[in-house]
Amino acid sequence: MALPSIFGVTIDSDGARELLNSLEVAEAVHAAAQRVADTAHAQGHRVASAEALPVEVITETATDRTSATVAVRHPAGVGMEARYGLLKRAAEANGLQVGDRPRSWRRVSQLPPIPRDVAETVVRLLRSLLSAATDPAAAGVKVSTETGRGHDGGPPSLPWLLVAEDGHSWDWPAVQRAVIRLTCWHRDAHTAKRLAGIALGLVCTPQQSGG
């Protein structure tokens, strides 16, 4: 006996929507996202303050289905992802395929604002401003977020200005605060203090935006 031919399939859109927004699917999606976050966190990356890089699971509410985002709410997150593929590798390790979001999702869902890497911003600012400084204490200064790799564990050259982030907070949607520490190595204590003061003054002086 021949089976009847199937000419088409009608999708129950209401039923599919109900399924995609069900509690069971929500729990499964959140559990998958949490596994990715745990895997990323287990890689052991740390920020400049030596604290563990914060990896969080964010439940998306402005989509047409249950979804979750795994994000790094820290200025170092962008650099970590670019250098190590932190979240991408964690997702792939849990059997997830990583790709761009469908265009239809982008219209209704946006990732949270990404904090800036304040320490790196200060480094770039000071490199530019100190290179133009005429004070002898600033001559030849190197500005970095690292101490360097000198033979004694200190900076490889003098003068050296270390920019470190001792504290950071991020209030949504976009209020960022950071505590920046400047440490200077120079040929004598007096000149080191002078250069640190010059750098502090430059950082605290409002900069005119380019035309």
PyMOL CGO cylinders between C-alpha atoms (Angstrom):
from pymol import cmd
from pymol.cgo import CYLINDER

trace = [
    CYLINDER, 0.00, 0.00, 0.00, 1.52, 3.33, -1.07, 0.3, 1, 1, 1, 1, 1, 1,
    CYLINDER, 1.52, 3.33, -1.07, 1.86, 6.07, 1.50, 0.3, 1, 1, 1, 1, 1, 1,
    CYLINDER, 1.86, 6.07, 1.50, 0.23, 9.38, 0.65, 0.3, 1, 1, 1, 1, 1, 1,
    CYLINDER, 0.23, 9.38, 0.65, 2.61, 12.08, -0.57, 0.3, 1, 1, 1, 1, 1, 1,
    CYLINDER, 2.61, 12.08, -0.57, 3.41, 14.98, 1.74, 0.3, 1, 1, 1, 1, 1, 1,
    CYLINDER, 3.41, 14.98, 1.74, 2.83, 18.21, -0.11, 0.3, 1, 1, 1, 1, 1, 1,
    CYLINDER, 2.83, 18.21, -0.11, 3.75, 20.63, 2.65, 0.3, 1, 1, 1, 1, 1, 1,
    CYLINDER, 3.75, 20.63, 2.65, 4.22, 21.29, 6.34, 0.3, 1, 1, 1, 1, 1, 1,
    CYLINDER, 4.22, 21.29, 6.34, 2.38, 23.91, 8.32, 0.3, 1, 1, 1, 1, 1, 1,
    CYLINDER, 2.38, 23.91, 8.32, 4.37, 25.36, 11.22, 0.3, 1, 1, 1, 1, 1, 1,
    CYLINDER, 4.37, 25.36, 11.22, 2.44, 26.10, 14.37, 0.3, 1, 1, 1, 1, 1, 1,
    CYLINDER, 2.44, 26.10, 14.37, 3.96, 29.54, 15.04, 0.3, 1, 1, 1, 1, 1, 1,
    CYLINDER, 3.96, 29.54, 15.04, 2.08, 30.04, 18.29, 0.3, 1, 1, 1, 1, 1, 1,
    CYLINDER, 2.08, 30.04, 18.29, 3.18, 26.63, 19.55, 0.3, 1, 1, 1, 1, 1, 1,
    CYLINDER, 3.18, 26.63, 19.55, 6.79, 27.27, 18.54, 0.3, 1, 1, 1, 1, 1, 1,
    CYLINDER, 6.79, 27.27, 18.54, 6.76, 30.64, 20.32, 0.3, 1, 1, 1, 1, 1, 1,
    CYLINDER, 6.76, 30.64, 20.32, 5.33, 29.05, 23.43, 0.3, 1, 1, 1, 1, 1, 1,
    CYLINDER, 5.33, 29.05, 23.43, 8.02, 26.38, 23.35, 0.3, 1, 1, 1, 1, 1, 1,
    CYLINDER, 8.02, 26.38, 23.35, 10.87, 28.83, 22.82, 0.3, 1, 1, 1, 1, 1, 1,
    CYLINDER, 10.87, 28.83, 22.82, 9.68, 30.90, 25.77, 0.3, 1, 1, 1, 1, 1, 1,
    CYLINDER, 9.68, 30.90, 25.77, 8.90, 27.96, 28.06, 0.3, 1, 1, 1, 1, 1, 1,
    CYLINDER, 8.90, 27.96, 28.06, 10.49, 27.51, 31.47, 0.3, 1, 1, 1, 1, 1, 1,
    CYLINDER, 10.49, 27.51, 31.47, 12.15, 24.28, 30.36, 0.3, 1, 1, 1, 1, 1, 1,
    CYLINDER, 12.15, 24.28, 30.36, 13.91, 25.95, 27.42, 0.3, 1, 1, 1, 1, 1, 1,
    CYLINDER, 13.91, 25.95, 27.42, 14.88, 28.92, 29.60, 0.3, 1, 1, 1, 1, 1, 1,
    CYLINDER, 14.88, 28.92, 29.60, 16.52, 26.60, 32.13, 0.3, 1, 1, 1, 1, 1, 1,
    CYLINDER, 16.52, 26.60, 32.13, 18.36, 24.71, 29.39, 0.3, 1, 1, 1, 1, 1, 1,
    CYLINDER, 18.36, 24.71, 29.39, 19.62, 27.92, 27.76, 0.3, 1, 1, 1, 1, 1, 1,
    CYLINDER, 19.62, 27.92, 27.76, 20.74, 29.40, 31.07, 0.3, 1, 1, 1, 1, 1, 1,
    CYLINDER, 20.74, 29.40, 31.07, 22.49, 26.17, 32.02, 0.3, 1, 1, 1, 1, 1, 1,
    CYLINDER, 22.49, 26.17, 32.02, 24.38, 26.12, 28.69, 0.3, 1, 1, 1, 1, 1, 1,
    CYLINDER, 24.38, 26.12, 28.69, 25.40, 29.77, 29.15, 0.3, 1, 1, 1, 1, 1, 1,
    CYLINDER, 25.40, 29.77, 29.15, 26.55, 29.07, 32.70, 0.3, 1, 1, 1, 1, 1, 1,
    CYLINDER, 26.55, 29.07, 32.70, 28.72, 26.19, 31.48, 0.3, 1, 1, 1, 1, 1, 1,
    CYLINDER, 28.72, 26.19, 31.48, 30.38, 28.52, 28.99, 0.3, 1, 1, 1, 1, 1, 1,
    CYLINDER, 30.38, 28.52, 28.99, 30.96, 31.12, 31.72, 0.3, 1, 1, 1, 1, 1, 1,
    CYLINDER, 30.96, 31.12, 31.72, 32.42, 28.49, 34.05, 0.3, 1, 1, 1, 1, 1, 1,
    CYLINDER, 32.42, 28.49, 34.05, 34.75, 27.24, 31.33, 0.3, 1, 1, 1, 1, 1, 1,
    CYLINDER, 34.75, 27.24, 31.33, 35.92, 30.77, 30.53, 0.3, 1, 1, 1, 1, 1, 1,
    CYLINDER, 35.92, 30.77, 30.53, 36.44, 31.54, 34.21, 0.3, 1, 1, 1, 1, 1, 1,
    CYLINDER, 36.44, 31.54, 34.21, 38.41, 28.32, 34.68, 0.3, 1, 1, 1, 1, 1, 1,
    CYLINDER, 38.41, 28.32, 34.68, 41.04, 29.60, 32.22, 0.3, 1, 1, 1, 1, 1, 1,
    CYLINDER, 41.04, 29.60, 32.22, 42.35, 31.67, 35.12, 0.3, 1, 1, 1, 1, 1, 1,
    CYLINDER, 42.35, 31.67, 35.12, 42.78, 35.05, 33.44, 0.3, 1, 1, 1, 1, 1, 1,
    CYLINDER, 42.78, 35.05, 33.44, 43.22, 38.00, 35.79, 0.3, 1, 1, 1, 1, 1, 1,
    CYLINDER, 43.22, 38.00, 35.79, 42.96, 41.77, 35.47, 0.3, 1, 1, 1, 1, 1, 1,
    CYLINDER, 42.96, 41.77, 35.47, 45.62, 44.32, 36.42, 0.3, 1, 1, 1, 1, 1, 1,
    CYLINDER, 45.62, 44.32, 36.42, 44.46, 44.36, 40.07, 0.3, 1, 1, 1, 1, 1, 1,
    CYLINDER, 44.46, 44.36, 40.07, 45.13, 40.57, 40.23, 0.3, 1, 1, 1, 1, 1, 1,
    CYLINDER, 45.13, 40.57, 40.23, 41.43, 39.82, 40.65, 0.3, 1, 1, 1, 1, 1, 1,
    CYLINDER, 41.43, 39.82, 40.65, 39.85, 37.11, 38.52, 0.3, 1, 1, 1, 1, 1, 1,
    CYLINDER, 39.85, 37.11, 38.52, 38.38, 38.35, 35.24, 0.3, 1, 1, 1, 1, 1, 1,
    CYLINDER, 38.38, 38.35, 35.24, 34.60, 38.63, 35.85, 0.3, 1, 1, 1, 1, 1, 1,
    CYLINDER, 34.60, 38.63, 35.85, 32.57, 36.44, 33.49, 0.3, 1, 1, 1, 1, 1, 1,
    CYLINDER, 32.57, 36.44, 33.49, 28.81, 36.76, 33.88, 0.3, 1, 1, 1, 1, 1, 1,
    CYLINDER, 28.81, 36.76, 33.88, 25.64, 35.30, 32.42, 0.3, 1, 1, 1, 1, 1, 1,
    CYLINDER, 25.64, 35.30, 32.42, 23.08, 37.94, 31.38, 0.3, 1, 1, 1, 1, 1, 1,
    CYLINDER, 23.08, 37.94, 31.38, 19.50, 36.93, 30.67, 0.3, 1, 1, 1, 1, 1, 1,
    CYLINDER, 19.50, 36.93, 30.67, 18.20, 38.66, 27.55, 0.3, 1, 1, 1, 1, 1, 1,
    CYLINDER, 18.20, 38.66, 27.55, 14.65, 39.96, 27.86, 0.3, 1, 1, 1, 1, 1, 1,
    CYLINDER, 14.65, 39.96, 27.86, 14.19, 41.97, 24.66, 0.3, 1, 1, 1, 1, 1, 1,
    CYLINDER, 14.19, 41.97, 24.66, 14.12, 39.06, 22.23, 0.3, 1, 1, 1, 1, 1, 1,
    CYLINDER, 14.12, 39.06, 22.23, 11.36, 36.95, 20.75, 0.3, 1, 1, 1, 1, 1, 1,
    CYLINDER, 11.36, 36.95, 20.75, 12.73, 33.82, 22.42, 0.3, 1, 1, 1, 1, 1, 1,
    CYLINDER, 12.73, 33.82, 22.42, 14.62, 32.75, 25.51, 0.3, 1, 1, 1, 1, 1, 1,
    CYLINDER, 14.62, 32.75, 25.51, 18.26, 33.73, 25.22, 0.3, 1, 1, 1, 1, 1, 1,
    CYLINDER, 18.26, 33.73, 25.22, 21.28, 34.47, 27.38, 0.3, 1, 1, 1, 1, 1, 1,
    CYLINDER, 21.28, 34.47, 27.38, 24.55, 36.32, 26.92, 0.3, 1, 1, 1, 1, 1, 1,
    CYLINDER, 24.55, 36.32, 26.92, 27.90, 35.41, 28.42, 0.3, 1, 1, 1, 1, 1, 1,
    CYLINDER, 27.90, 35.41, 28.42, 29.86, 38.63, 28.86, 0.3, 1, 1, 1, 1, 1, 1,
    CYLINDER, 29.86, 38.63, 28.86, 32.95, 40.06, 30.52, 0.3, 1, 1, 1, 1, 1, 1,
    CYLINDER, 32.95, 40.06, 30.52, 31.89, 43.27, 32.27, 0.3, 1, 1, 1, 1, 1, 1,
    CYLINDER, 31.89, 43.27, 32.27, 35.37, 44.70, 32.60, 0.3, 1, 1, 1, 1, 1, 1,
    CYLINDER, 35.37, 44.70, 32.60, 37.53, 47.01, 30.48, 0.3, 1, 1, 1, 1, 1, 1,
    CYLINDER, 37.53, 47.01, 30.48, 40.03, 44.20, 29.94, 0.3, 1, 1, 1, 1, 1, 1,
    CYLINDER, 40.03, 44.20, 29.94, 37.37, 41.98, 28.40, 0.3, 1, 1, 1, 1, 1, 1,
    CYLINDER, 37.37, 41.98, 28.40, 37.78, 43.26, 24.84, 0.3, 1, 1, 1, 1, 1, 1,
    CYLINDER, 37.78, 43.26, 24.84, 41.53, 42.75, 24.91, 0.3, 1, 1, 1, 1, 1, 1,
    CYLINDER, 41.53, 42.75, 24.91, 41.23, 39.32, 26.52, 0.3, 1, 1, 1, 1, 1, 1,
    CYLINDER, 41.23, 39.32, 26.52, 38.80, 38.17, 23.83, 0.3, 1, 1, 1, 1, 1, 1,
    CYLINDER, 38.80, 38.17, 23.83, 40.95, 39.56, 21.04, 0.3, 1, 1, 1, 1, 1, 1,
    CYLINDER, 40.95, 39.56, 21.04, 44.12, 37.95, 22.42, 0.3, 1, 1, 1, 1, 1, 1,
    CYLINDER, 44.12, 37.95, 22.42, 42.87, 34.64, 23.78, 0.3, 1, 1, 1, 1, 1, 1,
    CYLINDER, 42.87, 34.64, 23.78, 39.44, 34.11, 22.20, 0.3, 1, 1, 1, 1, 1, 1,
    CYLINDER, 39.44, 34.11, 22.20, 38.25, 33.66, 25.79, 0.3, 1, 1, 1, 1, 1, 1,
    CYLINDER, 38.25, 33.66, 25.79, 34.49, 33.30, 25.25, 0.3, 1, 1, 1, 1, 1, 1,
    CYLINDER, 34.49, 33.30, 25.25, 34.69, 31.83, 21.76, 0.3, 1, 1, 1, 1, 1, 1,
    CYLINDER, 34.69, 31.83, 21.76, 36.87, 28.95, 22.92, 0.3, 1, 1, 1, 1, 1, 1,
    CYLINDER, 36.87, 28.95, 22.92, 34.73, 28.39, 25.99, 0.3, 1, 1, 1, 1, 1, 1,
    CYLINDER, 34.73, 28.39, 25.99, 31.60, 28.15, 23.85, 0.3, 1, 1, 1, 1, 1, 1,
    CYLINDER, 31.60, 28.15, 23.85, 33.21, 25.76, 21.38, 0.3, 1, 1, 1, 1, 1, 1,
    CYLINDER, 33.21, 25.76, 21.38, 34.52, 23.63, 24.27, 0.3, 1, 1, 1, 1, 1, 1,
    CYLINDER, 34.52, 23.63, 24.27, 30.89, 23.14, 25.30, 0.3, 1, 1, 1, 1, 1, 1,
    CYLINDER, 30.89, 23.14, 25.30, 29.77, 22.07, 21.83, 0.3, 1, 1, 1, 1, 1, 1,
    CYLINDER, 29.77, 22.07, 21.83, 28.28, 25.40, 20.77, 0.3, 1, 1, 1, 1, 1, 1,
    CYLINDER, 28.28, 25.40, 20.77, 28.72, 26.91, 17.34, 0.3, 1, 1, 1, 1, 1, 1,
    CYLINDER, 28.72, 26.91, 17.34, 29.96, 30.50, 17.42, 0.3, 1, 1, 1, 1, 1, 1,
    CYLINDER, 29.96, 30.50, 17.42, 28.83, 32.96, 14.77, 0.3, 1, 1, 1, 1, 1, 1,
    CYLINDER, 28.83, 32.96, 14.77, 27.20, 36.30, 14.16, 0.3, 1, 1, 1, 1, 1, 1,
    CYLINDER, 27.20, 36.30, 14.16, 23.70, 36.91, 15.46, 0.3, 1, 1, 1, 1, 1, 1,
    CYLINDER, 23.70, 36.91, 15.46, 20.89, 36.76, 12.92, 0.3, 1, 1, 1, 1, 1, 1,
    CYLINDER, 20.89, 36.76, 12.92, 19.95, 40.21, 11.64, 0.3, 1, 1, 1, 1, 1, 1,
    CYLINDER, 19.95, 40.21, 11.64, 16.45, 39.86, 13.06, 0.3, 1, 1, 1, 1, 1, 1,
    CYLINDER, 16.45, 39.86, 13.06, 17.91, 39.44, 16.56, 0.3, 1, 1, 1, 1, 1, 1,
    CYLINDER, 17.91, 39.44, 16.56, 20.07, 42.54, 16.26, 0.3, 1, 1, 1, 1, 1, 1,
    CYLINDER, 20.07, 42.54, 16.26, 17.04, 44.75, 15.91, 0.3, 1, 1, 1, 1, 1, 1,
    CYLINDER, 17.04, 44.75, 15.91, 15.57, 43.68, 19.24, 0.3, 1, 1, 1, 1, 1, 1,
    CYLINDER, 15.57, 43.68, 19.24, 18.62, 42.74, 21.30, 0.3, 1, 1, 1, 1, 1, 1,
    CYLINDER, 18.62, 42.74, 21.30, 21.85, 44.59, 21.94, 0.3, 1, 1, 1, 1, 1, 1,
    CYLINDER, 21.85, 44.59, 21.94, 24.82, 43.63, 24.04, 0.3, 1, 1, 1, 1, 1, 1,
    CYLINDER, 24.82, 43.63, 24.04, 25.42, 45.83, 27.08, 0.3, 1, 1, 1, 1, 1, 1,
    CYLINDER, 25.42, 45.83, 27.08, 27.84, 48.77, 26.68, 0.3, 1, 1, 1, 1, 1, 1,
    CYLINDER, 27.84, 48.77, 26.68, 31.46, 47.68, 26.99, 0.3, 1, 1, 1, 1, 1, 1,
    CYLINDER, 31.46, 47.68, 26.99, 33.59, 49.50, 29.58, 0.3, 1, 1, 1, 1, 1, 1,
    CYLINDER, 33.59, 49.50, 29.58, 36.82, 51.09, 28.42, 0.3, 1, 1, 1, 1, 1, 1,
    CYLINDER, 36.82, 51.09, 28.42, 40.23, 49.83, 29.44, 0.3, 1, 1, 1, 1, 1, 1,
    CYLINDER, 40.23, 49.83, 29.44, 41.03, 52.87, 31.59, 0.3, 1, 1, 1, 1, 1, 1,
    CYLINDER, 41.03, 52.87, 31.59, 44.66, 51.95, 32.28, 0.3, 1, 1, 1, 1, 1, 1,
    CYLINDER, 44.66, 51.95, 32.28, 45.40, 51.54, 28.58, 0.3, 1, 1, 1, 1, 1, 1,
    CYLINDER, 45.40, 51.54, 28.58, 43.61, 54.84, 27.86, 0.3, 1, 1, 1, 1, 1, 1,
    CYLINDER, 43.61, 54.84, 27.86, 45.80, 56.63, 30.42, 0.3, 1, 1, 1, 1, 1, 1,
    CYLINDER, 45.80, 56.63, 30.42, 48.94, 55.00, 28.99, 0.3, 1, 1, 1, 1, 1, 1,
    CYLINDER, 48.94, 55.00, 28.99, 48.16, 56.25, 25.50, 0.3, 1, 1, 1, 1, 1, 1,
    CYLINDER, 48.16, 56.25, 25.50, 47.33, 59.73, 26.80, 0.3, 1, 1, 1, 1, 1, 1,
    CYLINDER, 47.33, 59.73, 26.80, 50.54, 60.02, 28.84, 0.3, 1, 1, 1, 1, 1, 1,
    CYLINDER, 50.54, 60.02, 28.84, 52.73, 58.68, 26.04, 0.3, 1, 1, 1, 1, 1, 1,
    CYLINDER, 52.73, 58.68, 26.04, 51.44, 61.42, 23.78, 0.3, 1, 1, 1, 1, 1, 1,
    CYLINDER, 51.44, 61.42, 23.78, 51.58, 64.25, 26.32, 0.3, 1, 1, 1, 1, 1, 1,
    CYLINDER, 51.58, 64.25, 26.32, 54.92, 63.33, 27.93, 0.3, 1, 1, 1, 1, 1, 1,
    CYLINDER, 54.92, 63.33, 27.93, 56.59, 63.03, 24.54, 0.3, 1, 1, 1, 1, 1, 1,
    CYLINDER, 56.59, 63.03, 24.54, 55.83, 66.73, 24.08, 0.3, 1, 1, 1, 1, 1, 1,
    CYLINDER, 55.83, 66.73, 24.08, 56.81, 67.75, 27.63, 0.3, 1, 1, 1, 1, 1, 1,
    CYLINDER, 56.81, 67.75, 27.63, 59.83, 70.03, 27.91, 0.3, 1, 1, 1, 1, 1, 1,
    CYLINDER, 59.83, 70.03, 27.91, 60.68, 69.27, 31.53, 0.3, 1, 1, 1, 1, 1, 1,
    CYLINDER, 60.68, 69.27, 31.53, 64.02, 67.37, 31.73, 0.3, 1, 1, 1, 1, 1, 1,
    CYLINDER, 64.02, 67.37, 31.73, 62.48, 64.88, 34.16, 0.3, 1, 1, 1, 1, 1, 1,
    CYLINDER, 62.48, 64.88, 34.16, 60.24, 63.57, 31.37, 0.3, 1, 1, 1, 1, 1, 1,
    CYLINDER, 60.24, 63.57, 31.37, 63.00, 63.10, 28.81, 0.3, 1, 1, 1, 1, 1, 1,
    CYLINDER, 63.00, 63.10, 28.81, 62.98, 59.56, 27.41, 0.3, 1, 1, 1, 1, 1, 1,
    CYLINDER, 62.98, 59.56, 27.41, 60.31, 58.28, 29.78, 0.3, 1, 1, 1, 1, 1, 1,
    CYLINDER, 60.31, 58.28, 29.78, 58.62, 54.97, 28.94, 0.3, 1, 1, 1, 1, 1, 1,
    CYLINDER, 58.62, 54.97, 28.94, 54.96, 54.59, 29.95, 0.3, 1, 1, 1, 1, 1, 1,
    CYLINDER, 54.96, 54.59, 29.95, 53.54, 51.09, 30.38, 0.3, 1, 1, 1, 1, 1, 1,
    CYLINDER, 53.54, 51.09, 30.38, 51.06, 48.91, 32.27, 0.3, 1, 1, 1, 1, 1, 1,
    CYLINDER, 51.06, 48.91, 32.27, 53.94, 46.54, 33.06, 0.3, 1, 1, 1, 1, 1, 1,
    CYLINDER, 53.94, 46.54, 33.06, 57.04, 46.95, 35.19, 0.3, 1, 1, 1, 1, 1, 1,
    CYLINDER, 57.04, 46.95, 35.19, 59.17, 45.67, 32.37, 0.3, 1, 1, 1, 1, 1, 1,
    CYLINDER, 59.17, 45.67, 32.37, 61.68, 42.86, 32.17, 0.3, 1, 1, 1, 1, 1, 1,
    CYLINDER, 61.68, 42.86, 32.17, 64.87, 44.29, 33.61, 0.3, 1, 1, 1, 1, 1, 1,
    CYLINDER, 64.87, 44.29, 33.61, 67.62, 41.96, 34.82, 0.3, 1, 1, 1, 1, 1, 1,
    CYLINDER, 67.62, 41.96, 34.82, 66.65, 42.61, 38.46, 0.3, 1, 1, 1, 1, 1, 1,
    CYLINDER, 66.65, 42.61, 38.46, 62.91, 42.33, 37.87, 0.3, 1, 1, 1, 1, 1, 1,
    CYLINDER, 62.91, 42.33, 37.87, 62.47, 46.07, 37.56, 0.3, 1, 1, 1, 1, 1, 1,
    CYLINDER, 62.47, 46.07, 37.56, 62.13, 48.30, 34.51, 0.3, 1, 1, 1, 1, 1, 1,
    CYLINDER, 62.13, 48.30, 34.51, 64.74, 47.78, 31.78, 0.3, 1, 1, 1, 1, 1, 1,
    CYLINDER, 64.74, 47.78, 31.78, 65.35, 51.52, 31.37, 0.3, 1, 1, 1, 1, 1, 1,
    CYLINDER, 65.35, 51.52, 31.37, 64.94, 54.81, 33.22, 0.3, 1, 1, 1, 1, 1, 1,
    CYLINDER, 64.94, 54.81, 33.22, 62.80, 56.81, 33.56, 0.3, 1, 1, 1, 1, 1, 1,
    CYLINDER, 62.80, 56.81, 33.56, 59.84, 54.40, 33.67, 0.3, 1, 1, 1, 1, 1, 1,
    CYLINDER, 59.84, 54.40, 33.67, 56.21, 55.21, 34.50, 0.3, 1, 1, 1, 1, 1, 1,
    CYLINDER, 56.21, 55.21, 34.50, 53.88, 52.39, 35.51, 0.3, 1, 1, 1, 1, 1, 1,
    CYLINDER, 53.88, 52.39, 35.51, 50.12, 52.85, 35.10, 0.3, 1, 1, 1, 1, 1, 1,
    CYLINDER, 50.12, 52.85, 35.10, 48.04, 50.41, 37.16, 0.3, 1, 1, 1, 1, 1, 1,
    CYLINDER, 48.04, 50.41, 37.16, 44.35, 50.10, 37.91, 0.3, 1, 1, 1, 1, 1, 1,
    CYLINDER, 44.35, 50.10, 37.91, 43.73, 49.59, 41.64, 0.3, 1, 1, 1, 1, 1, 1,
    CYLINDER, 43.73, 49.59, 41.64, 39.94, 49.70, 41.55, 0.3, 1, 1, 1, 1, 1, 1,
    CYLINDER, 39.94, 49.70, 41.55, 37.12, 49.75, 39.09, 0.3, 1, 1, 1, 1, 1, 1,
    CYLINDER, 37.12, 49.75, 39.09, 33.33, 50.01, 39.10, 0.3, 1, 1, 1, 1, 1, 1,
    CYLINDER, 33.33, 50.01, 39.10, 30.79, 49.98, 36.31, 0.3, 1, 1, 1, 1, 1, 1,
    CYLINDER, 30.79, 49.98, 36.31, 27.21, 51.10, 36.78, 0.3, 1, 1, 1, 1, 1, 1,
    CYLINDER, 27.21, 51.10, 36.78, 24.75, 50.42, 34.03, 0.3, 1, 1, 1, 1, 1, 1,
    CYLINDER, 24.75, 50.42, 34.03, 24.01, 51.75, 31.54, 0.3, 1, 1, 1, 1, 1, 1,
    CYLINDER, 24.01, 51.75, 31.54, 27.30, 53.62, 31.23, 0.3, 1, 1, 1, 1, 1, 1,
    CYLINDER, 27.30, 53.62, 31.23, 28.84, 55.13, 34.36, 0.3, 1, 1, 1, 1, 1, 1,
    CYLINDER, 28.84, 55.13, 34.36, 32.44, 54.03, 34.79, 0.3, 1, 1, 1, 1, 1, 1,
    CYLINDER, 32.44, 54.03, 34.79, 34.82, 54.78, 37.65, 0.3, 1, 1, 1, 1, 1, 1,
    CYLINDER, 34.82, 54.78, 37.65, 38.41, 53.68, 38.09, 0.3, 1, 1, 1, 1, 1, 1,
    CYLINDER, 38.41, 53.68, 38.09, 41.27, 54.23, 40.55, 0.3, 1, 1, 1, 1, 1, 1,
    CYLINDER, 41.27, 54.23, 40.55, 44.54, 54.68, 38.69, 0.3, 1, 1, 1, 1, 1, 1,
    CYLINDER, 44.54, 54.68, 38.69, 47.96, 54.41, 40.37, 0.3, 1, 1, 1, 1, 1, 1,
    CYLINDER, 47.96, 54.41, 40.37, 51.09, 56.00, 38.88, 0.3, 1, 1, 1, 1, 1, 1,
    CYLINDER, 51.09, 56.00, 38.88, 54.47, 54.60, 39.97, 0.3, 1, 1, 1, 1, 1, 1,
    CYLINDER, 54.47, 54.60, 39.97, 57.68, 56.17, 38.71, 0.3, 1, 1, 1, 1, 1, 1,
    CYLINDER, 57.68, 56.17, 38.71, 61.25, 54.85, 38.54, 0.3, 1, 1, 1, 1, 1, 1,
    CYLINDER, 61.25, 54.85, 38.54, 63.94, 57.46, 37.93, 0.3, 1, 1, 1, 1, 1, 1,
    CYLINDER, 63.94, 57.46, 37.93, 67.60, 58.08, 38.66, 0.3, 1, 1, 1, 1, 1, 1,
    CYLINDER, 67.60, 58.08, 38.66, 66.84, 59.62, 42.04, 0.3, 1, 1, 1, 1, 1, 1,
    CYLINDER, 66.84, 59.62, 42.04, 63.84, 59.98, 44.35, 0.3, 1, 1, 1, 1, 1, 1,
    CYLINDER, 63.84, 59.98, 44.35, 63.44, 63.72, 43.79, 0.3, 1, 1, 1, 1, 1, 1,
    CYLINDER, 63.44, 63.72, 43.79, 63.22, 63.41, 40.00, 0.3, 1, 1, 1, 1, 1, 1,
    CYLINDER, 63.22, 63.41, 40.00, 60.90, 60.40, 40.30, 0.3, 1, 1, 1, 1, 1, 1,
    CYLINDER, 60.90, 60.40, 40.30, 58.47, 62.44, 42.41, 0.3, 1, 1, 1, 1, 1, 1,
    CYLINDER, 58.47, 62.44, 42.41, 58.72, 65.32, 39.97, 0.3, 1, 1, 1, 1, 1, 1,
    CYLINDER, 58.72, 65.32, 39.97, 57.88, 63.14, 36.98, 0.3, 1, 1, 1, 1, 1, 1,
    CYLINDER, 57.88, 63.14, 36.98, 55.01, 61.47, 38.84, 0.3, 1, 1, 1, 1, 1, 1,
    CYLINDER, 55.01, 61.47, 38.84, 53.63, 64.92, 39.63, 0.3, 1, 1, 1, 1, 1, 1,
    CYLINDER, 53.63, 64.92, 39.63, 53.92, 66.03, 36.01, 0.3, 1, 1, 1, 1, 1, 1,
    CYLINDER, 53.92, 66.03, 36.01, 52.09, 62.90, 34.85, 0.3, 1, 1, 1, 1, 1, 1,
    CYLINDER, 52.09, 62.90, 34.85, 49.37, 63.37, 37.46, 0.3, 1, 1, 1, 1, 1, 1,
    CYLINDER, 49.37, 63.37, 37.46, 48.88, 66.97, 36.39, 0.3, 1, 1, 1, 1, 1, 1,
    CYLINDER, 48.88, 66.97, 36.39, 48.59, 66.00, 32.74, 0.3, 1, 1, 1, 1, 1, 1,
    CYLINDER, 48.59, 66.00, 32.74, 46.03, 63.28, 33.49, 0.3, 1, 1, 1, 1, 1, 1,
    CYLINDER, 46.03, 63.28, 33.49, 43.92, 65.62, 35.62, 0.3, 1, 1, 1, 1, 1, 1,
    CYLINDER, 43.92, 65.62, 35.62, 43.99, 68.50, 33.12, 0.3, 1, 1, 1, 1, 1, 1,
    CYLINDER, 43.99, 68.50, 33.12, 40.93, 68.45, 30.82, 0.3, 1, 1, 1, 1, 1, 1,
    CYLINDER, 40.93, 68.45, 30.82, 41.98, 67.78, 27.24, 0.3, 1, 1, 1, 1, 1, 1,
    CYLINDER, 41.98, 67.78, 27.24, 40.47, 69.66, 24.34, 0.3, 1, 1, 1, 1, 1, 1,
    CYLINDER, 40.47, 69.66, 24.34, 38.74, 67.40, 21.86, 0.3, 1, 1, 1, 1, 1, 1,
    CYLINDER, 38.74, 67.40, 21.86, 39.96, 67.53, 18.31, 0.3, 1, 1, 1, 1, 1, 1,
    CYLINDER, 39.96, 67.53, 18.31, 38.04, 69.65, 15.85, 0.3, 1, 1, 1, 1, 1, 1,
]
cmd.load_cgo(trace, "trace")
